[in-house]
Amino acid sequence: MTRVLVLNGPNLNLLGTREPETYGRETLADIIARLEALAGERGAAVVAVQSNAEHELIEQVQGAKAAGFDAIIINAGAYTHTSIALRDAFAAVTVPFYEVHISNVYARESFRHHSHLSGLAAGVIVGLGTLGYELALDAALRRHPSR
């Protein structure tokens, strides 16, 4: 069974109420429930973790291979643009990952235009709303079946 770790960074726990004109009204729980259902339909499993703490996301990445994950989907939030430590964690492990952003970061403030993660990612999905998570899951299941 293919296992996909879904990581969500700071402030994503506020989806549904945080800047709905930018991020929509869907909650993180809604997104995860949809991913779990889609994964289940394809005989796969999704495990979701959200943290506002950088070190907790890093620990999840570092432990992903040992925990038997075949791929990672990450919306690192602001850590995308600031965390070299998170980037280095991805570089240190061999688990492929997909970077997801709900909003089009290139249509926003200039500090959001650079990602420390994109150069290592198996794929990057930007600006397609919460559909980006589903597209990333589809790519992960097609490209990284269970070992």
Protein Blocks (a to p, Z undefined) as FASTA:
>chain_A
ZZddddddehklmgojaokllnojadfklmmmmmmmmmmmnopacdddddfbfklmmmmm
mmmmmnopabdcddekjmlmmmmmlmmmmmmpccdcddddfbafklmcfklmpcfklmmp
gbdcehkajmlmmmmmmmmmmmmgcZZ
